[in-house]
């Protein structure tokens, strides 16, 4: 899960596996696979970087 920020400044966490679509219109709209949409302050490239960091943290310490 990663933190995102609503336009009013409220922080919330979203399960990255639930993200279906992100678009900039010009605000960033994140659509979940449930159809629920969030308008957030972060740009798409910032969300992408957070997802990559989360995945690296999640899979780096796996035992072989």
Protein Blocks (a to p, Z undefined) as FASTA:
>chain_A
ZZdddfkopacdddfklpmbdcdfkbccdddfkopacddfbdfklmmmmmmmmmmmmmmm
pcZZ
